Structures are given as C-alpha cells and as structure tokens.
Amino acid sequence: TPEVLKLREKVYLNYGLFLEYRDNEVTNMRDKMNNALRQYVEVLKINPDNEKAITEVEQILGIYSTFPNRQPDEDVMAELKELGFKF
C-alpha cells in the first residue's frame, strides 16, 4: 500500500542517516558510507524524488571525488548509475 511504502522510505532514510552520522560500531569510513549509500538507494527506489536521500548521496560522492582512486563498492556504484548518478 502507499502508506507502507512511505513508512519504508522513512525507515531506509533514517537508517542511512544513522549509519552515516551516528553509528559508532563501524569505524571504517568506507564501510560506513557504503552502508549508508545502500540505504539511500532503497529510498530512491521507492521515491526517486526524495531530496534528502539525493543530497546525502551527492555529498558522499563529492567526498569520494576528493580521494584519488577511491569510489564506493561496485554494487553500490551500479545501483547509483541505474538511478542516474554519475561518478
């Protein structure tokens, strides 16, 4: 139902934000960002216009672009490309 999809969108978004900004169990930033990106991908599959998820993805990709020879995991990149993100 539309209500369930909206709730799922919120859960994925909130979990992505938690992973990105609050999760202290994972200390490796690459793992943190990949895990967060996976959640944002799920948000965007439900709602491709979710501005917060788009902003967070763009921010993470912007950070990656400052490091030579670094990018998100291949599976994450493939899904982001399907959603129209370029890296």
PyMOL commands that set and color helices and strands:
alter all, ss='L'
color gray80, all
select helices_A, chain A and resi 2-21+29-46+51-64+74-82
alter helices_A, ss='H'
color red, helices_A
deselect
rebuild
show_as cartoon
